[in-house]
Amino acid sequence: MSQESEADSSGEASIGEELSEGAALPGVLSQALRAELVAFRRDLHMHPELGNQEFRTTAAIKERLERAGLRPRVLNTGTGLICDIGVPDPALPMLALRADIDGLPIPDMKSGCAYRSTVPDRAHACGHDVHTTVVLGAALVLADLHDRGLLDRAVRLIFQPAEEVLPGGAPDVIKNGGLDGVGRIVAVHCDPRVDAGRIGLRYGPITSACDRVEVALDGPGGHTARPHLTTDLVTAAARVAVDVPAVVARRVDARSGLSLTWGRIESGHACNVIPQHAELSGTVRCLDLAAWHAAPDLVHAAIDEVATLHRAKSEISYVRGVPPVVNEPGATDLLRAAMTARLGANAVEDTEQSLGGEDFSWYLEHVPGAMARLGVRTPGERTVRDLHQGDFDADESAITVGVELFTAAALLQARG
């Protein structure tokens, strides 16, 4: 874990240092700003807020942006912000930098950590505090460069709420005009499998679609001594849990990666009573956009068929989540060029498509863009702290990497 000193309390952190002589891009972070950003991230980490409840987080971001002379606008949903650096020009579409700001409803299990969550059963276990700090840091650097006449095109900042709540907060940002005047959008997501100082990139799909399925099964119950006189809902629920994923898998191209996985099954209260009600809930994940569009009908039909076979009445709630994030080649090339300019071509590695879902995909339904995986593993560390686990943490040197990646992308976009 990077242990950078706190910002000098005698004054506000300086913004940036120029690159060494002969370098192409300005915007390298000063030590003072690095320390300020680490402190900001730790404060967020200690005070995680769930989706659409990020009032403290929103206020903290707003205050720091305003102190930098910017004019952020809080979304009409009450949390999240949009902010422009420079004056938008219709002839020069903006690059948008997106961060998600919400935490997760799980306890922080880190031990011996001075900045662990102070909120019971809440944690920044997906790295959104890092994402937020990266975009904030980029905002401070780019605002300074703009004031010095070194940024020739406006940049849009998006601090988005509720990424963890299906279908995500991105649709609210879009309804609030978040993509008006935007020609391209980029983001990063923490990856504990990639070393700090590196990013992972992929052309095309980088995440999967993710939907939620809720199933209720009903039928006449009775005594376990006479199952033939009942609808054996426990057996019916078990068959739905086992058979439906197999049926669905045989009705789509295996290359689509369509996967139905149950996370909850519940029925009954006594060992000798066949219940009248059972429930299952799970997720549908899919690597392919066409298969994702076909998934609701496929899943509905498979559940109905298996439930009917066992004389159970089924009620199905299929909640659309998010489509896959599909990285556009031009935006992916921009991130690759930006990282190469900062840390060299060897700092970029190829990454695989995951089955995780990300509501960044909603933006890509409207404008081209790309997401990079930001390395947050301390180099040489053998233990991988996975996302959505209570002991997750990030090497804080990744904040500087993310900021300088985004500032380079903005500068290269302006030159393009």
C-alpha positions as CSV (number, residue, x, y, z in Angstrom):
1,M,0.0,0.0,0.0
2,S,1.4,3.4,-1.0
3,Q,1.8,5.5,2.1
4,E,2.0,9.1,0.8
5,S,2.2,12.0,3.3
6,E,-0.8,14.2,4.0
7,A,-1.0,17.5,2.2
8,D,0.7,20.5,3.8
9,S,-1.8,21.9,6.2
10,S,-0.2,25.4,5.9
11,G,-1.8,26.0,2.5
12,E,-3.7,24.4,-0.4
13,A,-1.8,21.8,-2.4
14,S,-0.1,23.0,-5.6
15,I,-1.6,21.5,-8.7
16,G,1.0,20.1,-11.0
17,E,4.6,20.0,-12.2
18,E,5.7,20.0,-15.8
19,L,7.1,16.9,-17.4
20,S,10.8,16.7,-17.9
21,E,12.5,18.7,-20.7
22,G,11.4,17.4,-24.1
23,A,8.3,15.7,-22.9
24,A,5.1,16.1,-24.9
25,L,2.4,16.6,-22.3
26,P,2.0,18.8,-19.2
27,G,0.0,17.8,-16.1
28,V,2.2,15.6,-13.9
29,L,1.0,15.7,-10.3
30,S,3.0,17.5,-7.6
31,Q,3.7,15.7,-4.4
32,A,1.4,18.1,-2.5
33,L,-1.6,17.3,-4.8
34,R,-0.8,13.5,-4.6
35,A,-1.0,13.7,-0.8
36,E,-4.2,15.8,-0.9
37,L,-5.9,13.2,-3.2
38,V,-4.8,10.3,-1.0
39,A,-6.4,12.1,2.0
40,F,-9.5,12.8,0.0
41,R,-9.8,9.1,-1.0
42,R,-9.3,8.0,2.6
43,D,-12.1,10.3,3.8
44,L,-14.5,8.9,1.2
45,H,-13.4,5.4,2.2
46,M,-14.3,6.1,5.8
47,H,-17.7,7.4,4.9
48,P,-19.2,5.1,2.2
49,E,-22.8,5.9,1.1
50,L,-25.2,3.6,-0.9
51,G,-26.6,4.4,-4.3
52,N,-28.8,7.6,-4.4
53,Q,-27.8,8.3,-0.8
54,E,-24.4,9.9,-1.6
55,F,-25.2,13.3,-0.1
56,R,-22.0,13.7,1.9
57,T,-19.9,12.4,-1.0
58,T,-21.6,14.8,-3.4
59,A,-21.0,17.7,-1.0
60,A,-17.3,16.9,-0.6
61,I,-16.8,16.8,-4.4
62,K,-18.8,19.9,-5.0
63,E,-16.9,21.9,-2.4
64,R,-13.4,21.0,-3.8
65,L,-14.5,21.7,-7.4
66,E,-15.9,25.1,-6.4
67,R,-12.7,25.9,-4.5
68,A,-10.8,25.3,-7.8
69,G,-13.0,27.9,-9.5
70,L,-15.3,25.4,-11.2
71,R,-19.2,25.4,-11.3
72,P,-20.5,21.9,-10.7
73,R,-24.2,21.1,-11.1
74,V,-25.8,18.6,-8.8
75,L,-28.2,16.2,-10.6
76,N,-31.9,16.7,-10.0
77,T,-32.0,13.3,-8.2
78,G,-30.1,15.0,-5.4
79,T,-26.7,13.2,-5.6
80,G,-24.0,13.1,-8.3
81,L,-22.6,16.1,-10.2
82,I,-21.8,17.3,-13.7
83,C,-19.1,19.9,-14.3
84,D,-17.5,21.4,-17.3
85,I,-13.9,22.7,-17.5
86,G,-13.9,25.4,-20.2
87,V,-16.7,26.6,-22.3
88,P,-18.3,23.9,-24.5
89,D,-18.1,24.5,-28.3
90,P,-20.6,22.7,-30.5
91,A,-17.9,22.4,-33.1
92,L,-15.6,20.6,-30.7
93,P,-17.4,17.8,-28.9
94,M,-16.1,17.3,-25.4
95,L,-14.3,14.4,-23.8
96,A,-16.2,13.2,-20.7
97,L,-14.5,11.7,-17.7
98,R,-16.8,9.5,-15.6
99,A,-16.6,8.3,-12.0
100,D,-19.1,6.4,-9.9
101,I,-19.4,7.5,-6.3
102,D,-21.5,4.9,-4.4
103,G,-20.4,2.2,-1.9
104,L,-21.6,-1.3,-1.2
105,P,-23.9,-2.7,1.6
106,I,-21.2,-5.0,3.1
107,P,-19.0,-4.6,6.2
108,D,-15.4,-3.4,5.9
109,M,-13.3,-6.3,7.2
110,K,-9.9,-4.7,7.0
111,S,-7.9,-5.0,10.2
112,G,-5.3,-2.5,11.3
113,C,-6.4,0.1,8.7
114,A,-6.7,3.7,10.0
115,Y,-9.1,4.6,7.2
116,R,-11.5,1.6,7.3
117,S,-15.2,2.4,7.0
118,T,-16.8,4.1,10.0
119,V,-20.3,3.2,8.8
120,P,-21.6,-0.2,9.9
121,D,-22.2,-2.7,7.0
122,R,-21.1,-0.2,4.4
123,A,-17.8,-0.3,2.5
124,H,-16.1,1.1,-0.6
125,A,-15.2,-2.5,-1.6
126,C,-15.4,-1.9,-5.4
127,G,-13.0,1.0,-5.6
128,H,-15.5,3.8,-6.4
129,D,-13.7,6.0,-3.9
130,V,-10.6,5.6,-6.1
131,H,-12.5,6.3,-9.3
132,T,-14.0,9.5,-7.7
133,T,-10.7,10.7,-6.5
134,V,-9.1,10.1,-10.0
135,V,-11.7,12.2,-11.8
136,L,-11.5,14.9,-9.0
137,G,-7.7,15.0,-9.4
138,A,-8.0,15.2,-13.2
139,A,-10.4,18.1,-12.7
140,L,-8.0,20.0,-10.5
141,V,-5.1,19.6,-13.0
142,L,-7.1,20.3,-16.1
143,A,-8.7,23.4,-14.5
144,D,-5.2,24.7,-13.8
145,L,-4.1,23.9,-17.3
146,H,-7.1,25.6,-18.8
147,D,-6.4,28.8,-16.7
148,R,-2.9,28.8,-18.1
149,G,-4.1,28.4,-21.7
150,L,-2.9,24.8,-22.1
151,L,-6.3,23.1,-22.6
152,D,-7.8,23.9,-26.0
153,R,-11.1,22.0,-25.7
154,A,-13.7,21.8,-22.9
155,V,-13.9,18.6,-20.8
156,R,-17.0,17.3,-19.0
157,L,-16.7,15.7,-15.6
158,I,-19.4,13.2,-14.5
159,F,-19.6,12.0,-10.9
160,Q,-22.3,9.4,-11.2
161,P,-24.4,8.0,-8.3
162,A,-25.9,4.5,-7.9
163,E,-23.7,2.4,-10.2
164,E,-24.4,-0.6,-7.9
165,V,-28.2,-0.3,-8.1
166,L,-29.8,-1.8,-11.2
167,P,-30.2,-0.4,-13.8
168,G,-27.6,2.1,-12.5
169,G,-27.4,5.8,-12.1
170,A,-26.1,6.4,-15.7
171,P,-29.6,6.8,-17.2
172,D,-30.3,9.6,-14.7
173,V,-27.1,11.4,-15.7
174,I,-28.1,11.1,-19.4
175,K,-31.6,12.5,-18.6
176,N,-29.9,15.4,-16.8
177,G,-28.1,16.3,-20.0
178,G,-24.8,14.7,-19.0
179,L,-23.9,13.7,-22.6
180,D,-25.1,16.9,-24.2
181,G,-22.1,18.2,-26.2
182,V,-20.0,15.1,-25.5
183,G,-18.3,13.3,-28.3
184,R,-16.5,10.6,-26.4
185,I,-16.5,9.3,-22.8
186,V,-13.9,7.3,-20.8
187,A,-13.7,5.7,-17.4
188,V,-11.5,3.4,-15.3
189,H,-12.4,0.6,-13.0
190,C,-10.1,-0.7,-10.3
191,D,-8.6,-4.2,-11.0
192,P,-6.9,-6.0,-8.1
193,R,-5.3,-8.4,-10.6
194,V,-3.3,-5.7,-12.3
195,D,-0.3,-4.1,-10.7
196,A,-0.4,-0.4,-9.8
197,G,1.3,1.6,-12.5
198,R,-0.4,-0.4,-15.3
199,I,-3.8,-0.5,-17.0
200,G,-5.6,-3.2,-18.9
201,L,-7.3,-2.5,-22.2
202,R,-9.5,-4.4,-24.6
203,Y,-11.1,-3.6,-27.9
204,G,-14.8,-4.5,-28.0
205,P,-16.7,-6.0,-25.1
206,I,-14.9,-5.7,-21.7
207,T,-17.8,-6.5,-19.3
208,S,-21.0,-8.5,-19.6
209,A,-24.6,-7.6,-19.5
210,C,-26.2,-8.2,-16.1
211,D,-29.9,-8.6,-15.3
212,R,-31.9,-9.7,-12.3
213,V,-34.5,-12.5,-12.1
214,E,-37.0,-13.0,-9.3
215,V,-39.2,-16.1,-9.4
216,A,-42.2,-17.0,-7.2
217,L,-43.6,-20.5,-7.3
218,D,-47.0,-21.3,-5.8
219,G,-49.3,-24.4,-5.4
220,P,-51.3,-26.4,-2.9
221,G,-49.1,-27.7,-0.1
222,G,-49.7,-30.4,2.4
223,H,-48.1,-33.1,4.5
224,T,-44.8,-34.6,3.4
225,A,-46.5,-38.1,3.9
226,R,-48.7,-37.3,0.9
227,P,-46.7,-35.5,-1.7
228,H,-48.8,-36.9,-4.5
229,L,-51.7,-34.8,-3.3
230,T,-49.7,-31.6,-3.4
231,T,-47.6,-29.4,-5.6
232,D,-44.2,-30.3,-4.1
233,L,-42.8,-26.8,-4.2
234,V,-39.5,-27.6,-2.7
235,T,-38.8,-30.1,-5.4
236,A,-40.2,-27.7,-8.0
237,A,-37.9,-24.9,-6.8
238,A,-34.9,-27.3,-6.8
239,R,-35.6,-28.4,-10.4
240,V,-36.0,-24.7,-11.5
241,A,-32.7,-24.0,-9.8
242,V,-30.9,-26.9,-11.6
243,D,-32.7,-27.3,-14.9
244,V,-33.5,-23.8,-16.0
245,P,-29.8,-22.7,-16.4
246,A,-29.2,-25.9,-18.4
247,V,-32.2,-25.4,-20.7
248,V,-31.2,-21.7,-21.3
249,A,-27.6,-22.7,-22.1
250,R,-28.9,-25.1,-24.8
251,R,-31.0,-22.5,-26.5
252,V,-28.3,-19.9,-27.2
253,D,-25.0,-19.9,-29.0
254,A,-22.4,-21.1,-26.4
255,R,-20.1,-18.3,-27.6
256,S,-22.5,-15.7,-26.2
257,G,-21.6,-16.6,-22.6
258,L,-25.2,-16.4,-21.4
259,S,-25.2,-17.6,-17.8
260,L,-28.1,-17.8,-15.3
261,T,-26.8,-18.2,-11.7
262,W,-29.1,-18.3,-8.6
263,G,-28.1,-16.4,-5.5
264,R,-31.1,-17.2,-3.3
265,I,-33.7,-20.0,-2.9
266,E,-36.2,-20.0,-0.1
267,S,-39.1,-22.2,0.8
268,G,-40.8,-23.8,3.8
269,H,-40.6,-23.6,7.6
270,A,-41.1,-27.2,8.9
271,C,-39.5,-30.5,8.0
272,N,-42.9,-32.3,7.6
273,V,-44.9,-29.6,5.7
274,I,-44.8,-29.1,2.0
275,P,-45.0,-25.4,1.6
276,Q,-47.4,-23.4,-0.7
277,H,-44.8,-20.9,-1.8
278,A,-41.2,-20.8,-2.9
279,E,-38.9,-18.1,-4.2
280,L,-35.7,-17.9,-6.2
281,S,-33.6,-14.9,-7.3
282,G,-30.4,-14.7,-9.4
283,T,-28.6,-12.9,-12.2
284,V,-28.4,-13.4,-15.9
285,R,-25.0,-12.4,-17.4
286,C,-24.2,-12.3,-21.0
287,L,-21.1,-11.4,-23.1
288,D,-23.0,-10.8,-26.4
289,L,-25.4,-7.9,-27.1
290,A,-27.7,-9.9,-29.4
291,A,-28.1,-12.7,-26.9
292,W,-28.7,-10.2,-24.1
293,H,-31.7,-8.8,-26.1
294,A,-33.1,-12.3,-26.5
295,A,-32.5,-13.4,-22.9
296,P,-35.8,-12.3,-21.2
297,D,-37.9,-14.4,-23.5
298,L,-35.6,-17.4,-23.2
299,V,-35.5,-17.3,-19.4
300,H,-39.3,-16.8,-19.1
301,A,-40.0,-19.7,-21.4
302,A,-37.5,-22.1,-19.6
303,I,-38.9,-21.2,-16.1
304,D,-42.5,-21.7,-17.2
305,E,-41.7,-25.1,-18.8
306,V,-39.9,-26.5,-15.8
307,A,-42.5,-25.1,-13.3
308,T,-45.4,-26.5,-15.3
309,L,-43.8,-29.9,-15.4
310,H,-43.9,-29.9,-11.6
311,R,-47.5,-28.5,-11.5
312,A,-46.3,-25.2,-10.0
313,K,-47.6,-21.8,-10.9
314,S,-44.8,-19.4,-11.7
315,E,-44.6,-15.6,-11.5
316,I,-41.4,-14.1,-13.0
317,S,-40.0,-10.7,-12.6
318,Y,-37.2,-10.1,-15.1
319,V,-35.4,-6.8,-14.3
320,R,-33.3,-5.3,-17.1
321,G,-29.9,-4.4,-15.7
322,V,-27.1,-3.2,-18.0
323,P,-25.8,-4.2,-21.4
324,P,-22.2,-5.1,-22.0
325,V,-19.6,-2.3,-22.0
326,V,-18.3,-2.4,-25.6
327,N,-15.1,-0.4,-26.0
328,E,-15.0,1.7,-29.1
329,P,-11.6,1.4,-31.0
330,G,-11.0,5.1,-31.2
331,A,-11.6,5.7,-27.5
332,T,-9.5,2.7,-26.6
333,D,-6.7,4.0,-28.8
334,L,-6.9,7.3,-27.0
335,L,-6.5,5.7,-23.6
336,R,-3.6,3.6,-24.9
337,A,-1.9,6.6,-26.4
338,A,-2.4,8.5,-23.1
339,M,-0.9,5.8,-20.9
340,T,2.0,5.3,-23.3
341,A,2.7,9.1,-23.2
342,R,2.8,8.9,-19.4
343,L,4.4,5.6,-18.5
344,G,5.4,3.9,-21.8
345,A,3.8,1.2,-23.9
346,N,4.8,-1.5,-21.4
347,A,2.4,0.1,-18.9
348,V,-0.6,-1.2,-21.0
349,E,-1.6,-4.8,-21.0
350,D,-4.3,-6.7,-22.7
351,T,-7.3,-7.7,-20.5
352,E,-10.1,-10.2,-20.9
353,Q,-13.8,-9.7,-21.0
354,S,-15.4,-10.3,-17.6
355,L,-18.8,-11.4,-16.5
356,G,-19.1,-8.4,-14.3
357,G,-21.7,-5.8,-15.1
358,E,-21.1,-2.0,-15.4
359,D,-23.7,0.7,-16.0
360,F,-21.0,2.7,-17.9
361,S,-22.5,0.7,-20.8
362,W,-25.6,3.0,-20.9
363,Y,-23.4,6.0,-22.0
364,L,-22.0,3.9,-24.9
365,E,-25.5,3.5,-26.2
366,H,-25.3,7.2,-27.0
367,V,-21.6,8.2,-27.6
368,P,-18.5,6.2,-28.3
369,G,-16.2,5.5,-25.3
370,A,-14.0,3.1,-23.5
371,M,-13.2,1.8,-20.0
372,A,-9.7,0.8,-18.8
373,R,-8.9,-1.5,-15.9
374,L,-6.8,0.5,-13.5
375,G,-4.2,-1.6,-11.7
376,V,-4.5,-1.3,-7.9
377,R,-2.4,-4.3,-6.7
378,T,0.9,-3.4,-5.0
379,P,3.6,-4.8,-7.3
380,G,5.0,-8.1,-5.8
381,E,2.0,-8.6,-3.6
382,R,0.7,-12.2,-3.8
383,T,-2.6,-11.9,-2.1
384,V,-5.4,-10.7,-4.5
385,R,-8.1,-8.8,-2.7
386,D,-11.1,-9.3,-4.9
387,L,-13.8,-6.7,-5.6
388,H,-17.0,-6.8,-3.5
389,Q,-15.1,-8.4,-0.6
390,G,-14.9,-6.8,2.8
391,D,-11.1,-6.7,2.8
392,F,-10.7,-5.0,-0.5
393,D,-8.2,-2.1,-0.7
394,A,-6.1,-0.4,-3.3
395,D,-2.5,0.7,-3.7
396,E,-3.0,4.5,-3.5
397,S,-0.3,5.1,-6.1
398,A,-2.9,4.1,-8.6
399,I,-4.7,7.4,-8.0
400,T,-1.8,9.3,-9.6
401,V,-1.7,6.9,-12.5
402,G,-5.4,7.4,-13.1
403,V,-5.2,11.2,-12.9
404,E,-2.3,11.4,-15.3
405,L,-4.0,9.0,-17.7
406,F,-7.1,11.1,-17.8
407,T,-5.2,14.4,-18.1
408,A,-3.2,13.0,-21.0
409,A,-6.3,11.7,-22.7
410,A,-7.9,15.2,-22.4
411,L,-4.8,16.9,-23.8
412,L,-4.5,14.4,-26.7
413,Q,-8.2,14.7,-27.5
414,A,-7.9,18.5,-27.6
415,R,-4.9,18.2,-30.0
416,G,-6.8,15.8,-32.2
